[in-house]
């Protein structure tokens, strides 16, 4: 779907939280690398998509009423074959209906399981005084535990992006720690700039989270994405 179609659909349904599929479509159009993700609305469709993408895959619930998908049993990692894919589809639906019986279920995403990298987060929130503010730090659950993040105001320069990366306490991890591959720092700088440009050109976006982004020695890719729109006026 195009940006106009995605925003129109969200407006018709009176929601501000875009689905993971919608969020990734917008990001992909902005040349921000995201894991290819498909939406399945039946078990058979999920199995077919998983087989086409190639195992292992990750499967996740898609619902505007479920924010913390993992906590509700709405995520399955390392799905290795068609039997496991079918079982994962059934179990995810059962878990969500148990924890969120009134939740509107759009479907279940199927995506190729990305190679593990250093987990970082790139996000955006709107400050009442300064407007869009970009955040960068170590990602995954580490962002909640360590809160090791840096901030800059949009629009940003390449120097801003470089400073954001180097000033976090976890920067030595990105440089390569105890034999671990270093992250591609120039690529991360470019990625932060792309996110800054994306939110600057799309003022209807209230919040954005790319978490985790897997950083490799030769690039990076966003595994999960969340976009929240400004409420309709």
Helices and strands as residue ranges (DSSP letters): H 3-12, H 20-29, E 37-40, H 43-53, E 57-62, E 75-79, H 82-99, E 107-112, E 118-127, E 131-138, H 142-145, E 149-153, H 158-166, H 171-174, H 185-201, E 205-216, E 219-222, E 225-229
